[in-house]
Amino acid sequence: MRKSPFVTFPAKAFWSKSVSSGWSARKLVSDSAPLLRGGDKIMSAGSCFAANIIPHLERAGFEYVRSEWLTMLRGFSFRAAPENFNYDTYTAAYGNIYTARQLLQTLRRSRGLFKPKECVWEEEDKFTDPFRPGLRYFSRSMLEFEMLTRQHLNCIVDGFRRATVFIFTLGLTEAWVSRADGAVYPSCPGTIAGAFDDAKHKWINLSVDETRSDLNAFIREVRAINKNLRIIITVSPVPLVATASRRHVLEATTYSKSVLRVAAAQVAEQNADVIYFPAYEIITGPQAPADFFESDRRQVSQSGVLAVMDALMSASECNRSDFNRGLRADSVSLENENFDRLASKIIERECEEAIVDQFRSD
Amino acid sequence: MSGITLGELMRGKSFDTCVGRSALEIIEPIFSRITDGNRELKFQLTGSFPSEQDVRLIIAGHSHAGALQSALLAGGSDPATNAIVKALGMAALLGAPNEFYWKALLKLAPNRTVAIVWRGNDYLLDFLFMPYGFFDFVNSRRPKLQLLSPWDTYAQSRIGRMKGFVTPTIKRLFSLPRAFHRLFSWRTAACEERVADFERSCEGTLVPEQLVREHLGSSLSGLSTLIEQLKNAGVNRIFLIGTPAPRGDERSVFAYMQEEPALMELLTEKSARYKSISITPLSVRIKIWATLQDLMQEFAASCNVTFIPSPEETYSFAHGLKSEFWSNDLTHANYLYGRIAIHELGSILEEAHRDA
């Protein structure tokens, strides 16, 4: 008599044994090789969710590669406000990178392989980088713009050279691009800076094939800089703040996240040393407690971020005692903080994508 | 020494030192008293006047006012200056610029013209030393001002070079005595490896000018309050006087340090902490100063106040404050500088008088 192959499958293959009961986010990643190894130098990019994990990585004792400093220049304390959005947060000041195409474009620009035709938005005494439109400390002349941009792009290459692991959090499939050369803008022109021009700009919604192709191209090209770079891909659990697809934003979110999730899985299967880390499932799966999202059901709460980080660290060679101490401190601070303060903290960390929400017609 | 910053040490220098003690002793100042509530404020006005009533223009402000005040005190030795001082009824309010000093100025201000010298040294307190490599920036109003290599190579290829500059390299900028080389390990080799590129290996960072402006702008925050108060007090007219350029002599900085054991101790301590510590290249200090002057000018325009820039004949963008205008300390100008500034002030007032 022939037995069902399911008989040999481990508990994790069964919902009843691994989700309905015995749920642990750590088990979700227990089969992965050490995601992060002791001594790893980590670089990351992605949507706003990607920014949230950086302090936890550092607290766990990992070196987060920083190749570009803006207001946090070592040895100087400028009496000036910190940079907007997440420009000061990442390895180099690229801010949030929402799509695989924007990531590929950023790499190509840094290597001098792609020069967007619309590369600066010029006003009197203000020269804005369309690919970093929210920079508080903008350029005041074309010369300064060119030099700061060159420095920035070199810092990106430097980051990729120095890192041993690159973590990328896919956020969106929808993007605004230049009709001239397909250059992807992190936000729709006219939202944070610049002006929207229908003759110059258009909206796109990347497919699975396009996302996979962009990610594969990125992996191939980044390994030309650093052949040993390991890559961890995640999908941001944060829903779209708005959609230009003319569909309901919830439906558009499901489509986007589905595309990203499929593309991420395919890329991880097709490439050596590329691992998918299921942050998306930990936060959005039916097993997730309601408090993993804030009351707006969009922002991931501190406890949600901590759950993701706990799973990541459980599959990494990190200093657990340091990390656990950090976790306890975070939990205590979470308990102590009242809701308003927490909300304001989250708003402070809000990404430029959310600016779109200000344009809603109530 | 613990807990004292370099800035505090330098701010702590007495006002008399800045003005020049010998100059103060030349003539007798006018001593006046002003009642402030139940208290009596005593202040010193200096100038060649029989009484306070003859004063029509008061120079007041922070330590850089010392150059103008010294020029007033020494006015008798220069007939031209003396003539301007007398014609304008010019006097200086002496004293440490504390709460009482400003109160005295407000009491004196009604129906008089006030020329303010506002701070102007903060950038040196903050940036005279650079513990981790360097930062530089493009001054967009003066894009041809030199940048440190490797950035300068790029800028030159884009816009050319102002006349009079020697193309700088960090090594050339720091041809300091050997003793100081031992104390401070200059980071030059890494920079010069990649002159043609913008690599991070030089540990220098090009920062946005806007960031520098925001930093420097914070030093002007108290000035708007003072101007508002002076206007409310019934001042005739307000001038904001530009501050002198930095002096272009790194050796003198260290010579000065050697005479100040406290500063040397602090610097050695900092050096140990940061592994290396370097004096900020003159080109960067000049650019920061020029940016501060721009901000003062913009600020003055926004407050409807006349800005009198630092006299052009006292400095060059290549070498900073000319040596004949150096005072006996690190940062201030002397009475000769003050004399030229007084002449500028006189010219502007004369012009305004003619126009009226």
Interface residues (C-beta under 8 A of the other chain):
Chain A: S67 W69 L70 T71 L73 R74 G75 F76 F78 R79 A80 A81 D125 L135 R136 Y137 F138 S139 R140 S141 L143 E144 E146 M147 L148 R150 Q151 N154 C155 D158
Chain B: D126 F127 M130 P131 Y132 G133 F135 F137 V138 S140 P143 W151 Y154 A155 R158 I159 D197 F198 E199 R200 T205 L206 V207 P208 E209 Q210 L211 V212 E214 H215 S218 Y274
